[in-house]
């Protein structure tokens, strides 16, 4: 059976114009305003740097082979039936993943395949808004709803003859976005009847996803029963949507730990089926863990983690927020200032305890928004001596040096704590004078803490000269570096929960749903903890006291950036590259030699894996 589609004449108008977005000089003077949702998409496309005259379509790493195969398996029978109905029609069926990357394509006629090939709409093509601008698949994934983009509504010029209706595909139980199903054609062949057709097909795919999930969960449950019968240790079985634990594991882990455990397992199992090593839990306990993949006919069902008796017990990881606010209720001790269970958080807690014991000037460095000022206040509050906290911002010094240095002299005389914010932003001559005054100050007077945006490897980000920078480092021998949040992926869930507790007066505080935590862990966070705090504050307003779901996040944070979604193996490679660059103080040639690869290969890895080379030298 075939279905003939008649075009809708109201859809095929000359290319529209919209205020603030230029149009081609040859565009027809007859135009109509863009629909509001299309205008917003155009604005997002422009902000993403998409070129209107571009024709290239990027290809790259997707969200993972196994998950892509899972969606294709669920869609196979539905797409086959739909393709049979559309045989001979000038239409194409496109299945894309949650990143808007084309997984499969079926066409009703050969000429449609040739036409789509010319547009680069082929398997592997990335059709997100930030990659090619406004299009049906990209918009459906971005806004998580059915979306039609017809002809001239496309942002790119070469897509003006394309019309498409896309519908998001979700896991019905969890609501997690899995991909999108699209019917596409030339503009002259378009019809409003395509949307209900593709919506019905997408609903059948979602039903198949439920059936597949049930089979995977049954397999995971069977493995859980097998393992718990043969062992006397704590056992956890999980996948992205499910967490099972035996009696011994219940006091150690809960639903809030699921995203962090899944992320840890994905990293340690990269390229292997089993891993044994240490795992830090939310209560600060470090256990010996054996992590094993659960598979059936090469299909991944989940992961089982067996945890042995406690090895080390340390301070809880998340009793207080790590940046930008007063300590959370119940914070105590220097270790409580830093949320997180990863190696970076543990290092910060260890160094924080160390610098808390010294009376020497302390330098806290890190990118904007990492929590330097918060840690300075935390050190002041746990100093054990009376006195006020005085904060001097070096940005005010060049405007009125005399007043600023007089305030510096008064602050150094004590008592209390003096915080010099952004000391690396001082011009060289003023920095030298400030350092000299700090060096000559009485250590028994005020405690001196400086903050600076210094990059790891002791490279200075501000205007301060090399000589002054060296003297600055000599003066502040006690130093603490706070890594950016993108380097603390395993800490993000703990940091987010701590911030939620600080942002709300509700008892108990709203929880972050596991899917929400996973989404937050996938962001790049260029604004670090300060940005995360703002996002969570906005989400709490939207949730109105309920648990925070993905839909409560600001729209631009509901899906992770494409360049940050790496496979487990790629994430392991990225960590190895970052560690080598850290060991070699950013020297790429030395890092390449340490990794046993060519320097050109290292540069390619840096680009593909999203390593921020701006913070590296060499």
N, C-alpha and C positions, 0 to 999 in steps of 0.2 A: 504493500500500500504506500502511495506517495501522497504528499500534501502540497498543494499549490498555494503560494503566498502572494497576495496582491500588495503592491506598495501603498503606503499611506502618503498621499500627496502633501499633507500638512507638514511632514517631517523634512521635506527636501527644499530648504530655503537657501539663498546665498549665504556665504560665511558671515556669521554675526560679528558684531563689534561689542566691546565692553569698555567702560571707562577705566583708564589706567593701563590698558593692555593694547599695544600697537597692532594695527592690521596691515597686511600687504598693500602697497599702493594700487595694485591691480585688482583689489577686492571690489566686488560690486558695491555701488553706493546704496543699493537696497539691502537693508539688513534689519535684524530684530535683536533685542537684548538677549543675552545668554540667560538660561535658566539659573536660578540662584545656586543650586548645587554644582552646576557646571562652572559658574564664575568662581566659586570657592576653589574648585579643583584647578582651574587655570592659575589662580593666585599661588596655590601650593606648588604647582609645576614651575612657575617662574622663580619662586624662592629656592627651589631645588636646583636651579641652574640648567633646566632643560632648554635646548635650543629649538626654536620653532622650525628652523630649516634642517634639523638633524634627520638622518635616515638610519644611522647605525642603532642596533639593538644589542645591549650587552648580554653576554652569557657568563655564568659564574657558578660558584658553589651554592647548592640549595640547602634545604632544611634537613637533609639526610636521606640517603637512599632507601632505608627501611621504611620511613614514614611515607615517602613518595610512592613506594610499591604498595603500601597498605591502602592508600587512597585510590590508586589505579585498580587494585583488585576489587574494591568496593564499587567502583564506577564501571568496570568492564562490561557486565551484562546489561546495565542500563544504557550505556553508550552504544552498545551493539544494537539494541532494539531501536533506539532513536535513529541511529545511522541507517537502519533498514527502512524506516519510514521516510527518511529524507533522501533516499537514493535517487539520483537524477536531478535533485533540486540544487540551485546555486547557493548552497549554504555550507557552513563549516561548523563542526562541534569542537570546542577547545576545552580541555581540562587543565587547570592550573593549580599549583600548590598555594599554601598560605602566604608565600612571598610574591605571588603573581607570576611565577615562573611556569612556562608551558611544559606540561608533562606529556600530553598526547594531543593529537589532532586528527579528526576524521572529516572528510569532505564528501559532498554529494556529486561533484563533477570534477574532472581533471583540471579544467580551466581555473576553478576556484583554488586548487592547490598551487598552481603556477602563480596565480596572483598573490596569494599569501606568502609564497616563497619570496617574491619580489619585495614584499613589505617586511621581510625577516620575521614573520610570525610563524616560527617553527619550534619543534621540541627543544627545550633548553633556553629559549628566549625569555628574557626578564622583562615583563610588561608592567612593572610597578609605576606608580605616578612619578616617583623620583628618578626613574630610569628613562621613560619616554613621554612623560606628561599625561594629560587627561586621556583615558581610554576606559572601556567598560570593565575589563578585568581588574586593572589597577584601582579604579574607583570602588568597585565592589569589595575588594580586599581592604582598602583603606577605610571605608565607611561601614563595612560589614552589613550591607543590605543590597537588595537588588538594584541594579544600575543599568541604564541605557545611555549610550553615547552614540549619537547619530551624525554621521557626515561631518559637517563643518564645526561641530562641537568638539572635535578632537583638537588637542593643543598643537600637535605637529602637523605641518602642512601636507606631508606625504600621506596622511591618513584621512584626508577629507572625503574620500570615496568609500570609507569603511563605516559600516554600522554594526553595532553589536549590543546584545542584551546579556548581562552576566548576573549570576545569582551565587551568593556565598554558600559554601558547604560547611556545616558545623557538625561536631560530634554532639548529637542531641542530648546526651546525658550530662555532659560537662559544659557545653556551649563553646568549646574551644574551636577556633577557626581552623579548618583543614585545607580549604582551597576554594576554588570557584569553577562553575560550569558556565559555558558561554556558547551562544549561537551567534555567528557572524556572517555577514554577507556584504555585497556591494550596496551602496546607498539606494540605488534604483530598485533593488530587490527586497528592500526592507518592509517589515510589516509589524504592527503592534501585536499581532497574534503570536509572535515569537516568544514574548516574555512569559505568558502562562505556560507555554510548552516547556521552556527551560526550567521554570520553577517546579513543575511537576516532576521532571527528571531529577532535579537536585534533591527533592524530597525523597525519592526512591533511593538515591545514593546514600543519603543520611540514614535511612532505615537499614541499609546494608552495613553501614559503619557500626550501628548498634549490634547487629548480629555478629560481626567480626570481633567487636570488643568483648562480647559475652564469651566467645570461644577463647580469646586470649586470657580473660580473667579466670575462666575455669581452669586453664592450664596453669596459671600462676597459683591458684588456690591448691591445685593438686601438688605442685612442687612445694608449696608452703607446708602442707600436711606431711609430705615425705621428710622434709628436713627437720621439722619439729619433733617427729617421732624418733629420729636417730641421734638427736643432740640434746645437750642440757644447757646450751648457751642461749643468749638472746638472739632472736631471729626476726628479721624484717623482710617482707616481700613487697615490692612496689613497682609501679609503672607511672606514667604521667598522670593517671587519673585515679589510682587506687593505692592504698597503703594498708598492709596487713602486718600485725605484730603479735608475737606470743606474750605470755604473762611476764616473762623476764624482760622483754623489750619495752613494755608499756611505760615503766617509769623513766625510760631513757629517751624515747622519741614519741612524737605526736604528729597530728596532721600538719602542723605548721612546719615541721622538719622535712616534709616530703620533697619540696622543690630543691632544697639544699642537698639532701641525700641523693636525689636523682642527678643533680649536676655533678656532685662528687663522683658518683659511679660512672657517669658518662666520660669523665676525664680519665679516671684510672683504668677503665676498660677499653680505652682507645686501642684498637688493633689486637685485642686479646679477649679471651672468654672468661678469664679468672684473674683476680688480683688479691694479694694479701698485703696489708699494711695498716698504718694507724689512721684512725678517724676521730675527729674532735666533734663531740655532740654539743647540743645547745646548752646543757647545764655545765659545760666546761670540762666534762670527763673525756679523757682520751682512751679509746679502747683499741684492741687489736681486732681488725675486721677482715673477713674473707668475703669477697664480692664475686658473684657468679651470674652470668647471663642465663636467662631462661628462654629456650628456643624450642620450636617445633617445626620441622620441615623448613628450616632457615627463616622462619618467622619469629621475630622478637616479641616475646610476651611480657617481659619485664626483667627484674633483677632481684636476686635474693642476697641478703647481707647477714652473715653470722658474726656476732660480736662476742668476744671473750670477756673475761673478768676485767675489771678496771685496772688500768696501768697507772694513770696519773690523774689527779683531781686538782683543777686550778680554778681561778675566779670565774664566776658565771660570765657569759660573753655579752649579754645585752641588757644590763640593768639601766642604762642611761643612753641618751642620744649623743652622737659623736660630734655634733657641730652646731654652731649658730644659735645656741639657746642656753638657758640656765640648765643645770643638771636635772635629769628626770627625777621624779619622786623615788626615793629609796636608793639613790646612788650612794655608794660608799667606797672609800679606798681608791687609790690611784688606778687600780686595774679596772674599776667599773666605768671609766670614762670612754672606753672603746668597745663598741659592739662588733661582734664577728667571731667566727670560729676558724678562720683561715690562718695561714702562716704569717701573712702581713699583719693581721690584727694582733696575733700573739707577739710579734716582734715589737709593735707599737706599745703594747702593754708592758713588755719587759723593759724597753727603753724609757718609757714614762716613769716607771718605778725607779729606774736608775737615776734619771735627772732630778727626780723629786728629792733625792737624798743629798744632792750637792747644793752648795751656796754659790757656786760659780754662775756667771751669766749663761743663759740657755737660749739657743737658737732653734726655733721650730720652723721647718721649711715644708713647702708643698704647694700644689697648684691652688688657684682661687677656689674657695668653697670646700676645701678638704677638712676644715675644722681646726685650723691653727689657733684662732682666737679662743675657741672653746677650750682647747687643751691648756692654753695659757691661764684662763680663768680657773680651770680645774686645779692646776698646780698651785695657784694662789690660795684657793679654798682649802687645800690640804697642806699648806705650808706649816701650820702649827703655831704661827705667830700672828699677833694682832697687827692691824694696819689696813689702810684702804688699798683698793686696786686703782691705779692710775694708768690710763691709756693715752699714749701720744701717737698720733698718726703722722708719719713722715711726709705725707702729701701736703701738709700745712706749712712745712718748714721753709721751702723756697719763697713763699709769699711773705713771710715775716720771720726771718731767721732769728732775730734778736729775742722776740717773745718766745719762740719755740725752744731755743737753747736755755732760756731762763727757766722755762717749765721743766726741761730735762734736768737741769741742775737741782731744782727743788725736788723732783721725783727721785733722783738718785740719793738724796739725803735721807729718804725714808721717813717714817717706817712704811711697811707694806710691800706691795709689788708694783713695779713699773713695767708696763708692756709697750714696746716700741713696734708699732705695726708697719709692715712694708719697709723695713730698714734698707732693703736692697734697691728701693726706688729713690734713695737720696742721691743727688749729684755727688761726684767723687770727692770734691773738697769738703762738702758738708758731712759726708759719710765719715771721712777721716777724722773730722773734729768730734763727731758724736762717739766714734769708737774710742778716741783718746779719753773722753770724759768717762766713758763706761769703765775703761781700764784703770783709771785713777780713783774710781769710787770705792768706798769702804764696803767690803763684802758683808759686813755685819749690819749695814744700813738696809736700804731697799733691795729686794730681790729683783734682778733684771731679766726679763724675757723678751726676746725679739722674734718677730715673725718675718718671713721672707718667702718670696716665690722663687725658690731655687730648684733647679732640676737635679735629679740624681746624678752623681758623678761630679758634684761640686761645680758644675757650670752655672753661671749667674744669669738670671733672666732679666734683671733690671738694668738701668743705665750705669750702675756702679763700675768703676774701672777695675782692671785685673789686680792691680796692686792693692787697691782698697778692699777688694773682695778677699784677697789672701789675708789681709790684716783682720778683716771681719771674722774669718774662720778661726784665726788664731785667738781672737778675743773671746769668741763663743766656742770654747772647746767642748762644752756639753751641747750636743746637737741631737735633734730628733726630726726625722723626715717622715711625713705623712704621705703615703702613695695615693694616687688618684683612685677614685672609686672603680673605674674600668679595670684596674689591676687587682681589684678585690671582689671578683664575681661571687666567690663563695661566702662573702660577708654581707652581700646586699640584702638578703632576706632578714638577717638578724638586725642590720642597721635600720631597715624599713620598719620592723616591728617596734624597735625602740623609739623611733621617731613618732609612730602612731600613738604610742603610750604617752609621749610628751605633748602631742598636739591636741589631745582630747581629755576632757574631764570625766568622761563616762567610765563607769566601773561595772563589769569589765570593759576594757577598751575593745573597739571593733577589731575583728580579725581580718587579715589579708587572705583571701582565698588562694589556694595553691596555684591556680592558673594565673592569678594576679602577680604572685611572687615570681613565677617563671617569666612573665612578661617584663617585670622590672629588672630581672637579672639579665635580660637580653638587650637592655638599652646601653648606650655608650656613655651617658652622663658626663658631658663636657663641663657642666657646672658642678659636678661632684655632689657631695652630701647636701649642699645648699639647694641645688636643683631638685634632688630627690625629696627634700623636705617640702618644697613648694608644690611639687606634684601630689604628694600625699595629702597636704593641706587642702588642695582643690578636690581630691577624691573624697575626703571625709565630708566635705560640704555636700557633695553630690549623693553620698551614700546615706546621709541623714541618720547616722547612728547604726545602720546595718553593716554587716560584713562587707568589706570593700571588694567588689568584683571588677573585672576588666572594664565593663561598661562605665564604671565610675571614674576611671582615669581620664585625663584630658585626651581628646581624639588622637593627637599626634603621638601619644605614648601607648596606644592600644596594640600596636604591633612593633616588634623590634626592627631596627634598621637593617636593611638587607646586608650591608657589609659586615655586620656583627654576627650574623647567623652562620656559624661554622659547624662542620661535622665534629664528632668527638676526636677523630684523628687530627683534624686541622687545629682544634683547640689545644691538643697536646703539643703539636708542632709550634704553635704560637707561644706557648709557655716556655718551651725550650729556647726559642729565639730570644724572648725577653730575658730569660735567665742568663744566656750567654752575653747579651748586650750589657746587662747589669754587671756581670763579672768583669767585662772588658771596658767598663766605664764609657759605653757608647761607641767604642772603636769598632767599626763594622768589619775591617780587615781581620782584626784579632778575633772577633766573634765568629767570623766565617771559618777561621782556622780551628778554633775550639770545637765548632760543630762538624768539622770535616767536610765542608762544602765550599764551592767557589764563591767569591764575593758577589758575582753577578747573580748567583742562585739565592744568596741571602737577600739581596735587594728585591728580587722577585717575591720571596717569601714575605718580606716586610710589606710589600704592596698588597699581595693577595690576602694575607692574614690580618690586615688592618692594624699593623703596629704603627704607633704614632712616631714617625721618624723626626718630628720637630723637636722632640725632647731628647734626641740622641745626637752625638757628635761622631766625627770620623768619616 
